[in-house]
Amino acid sequence: EAGVAQSPRYKIIEKRQSVAFWCNPISGHATLYWYQQILGQGPKLLIQFQNNGVVDDSQLPKDRFSAERLKGVDSTLKIQPAKLEDSAVYLCASSLATGSGNTIYFGEGSWLTVV
Amino acid sequence: GNSVTQMEGPVTLSEEAFLTINCTYTATGYPSLFWYVQYPGEGLQLLLKATKADDKGSNKGFEATYRKETTSFHLEKGSVQVSDSAVYFCALSERGYSTLTFGKGTMLLVSP
């Protein structure tokens, strides 16, 4: 079974530029998550989708971050304009559904460096 | 709000030594508890989980017991291997929800 796919794996941009990350979840998984992992910290949830609807985006910095999940499958996370403190690994994850019995599967992450 | 506290690393051990990584949590209600592992260059993988008090999660020789009275979920392994070198994350999810709250992670380094 294919896992969660993410691209690009690595990206270096200058501050104030924009960047977009793409995620393809495990086939059949209705729930998709984007987490931000800053070096030395645990992952922090940015946004959670159930199919193509947003369940939780309370920690998404909406002045610069946006995310969408068209047709309830692939998702894109965009940052515009980027700040130095956005340097982090952006993890996409998916699960069959919401609910505490569902295992969350993570992709390998997209590493962003803002200079 | 919910939070997870892990012991700081790195934890440095020789092969075949006993491992303990401490994890305590603060949560409203009755959470599910997890340990995830991140090997170098790879994504997070679920290692084990427990969903109610006194449950013991186990996998690949690792074990953790859900202790409600001490709000803890310490990870243990009787004999570590070099291949266990990784970062270990303790996490929780509120009852009824899948969203995870993570600790900061503990790096484990095992030498031959």
Interface residues (C-beta under 8 A of the other chain):
Chain A: G3 V4 T31 Y33 G40 Q41 G42 P43 K44 L45 Q48 D56 L91 A93 S95 A97 T98 G99 S100 G101 N102 T103 I104 Y105 F106 G107 E108 G109
Chain B: V4 P31 S32 Y36 G41 E42 G43 L44 Q45 L46 K49 T51 F89 A91 S93 E94 R95 G96 Y97 S98 T99 L100 T101 F102 G103 K104 G105
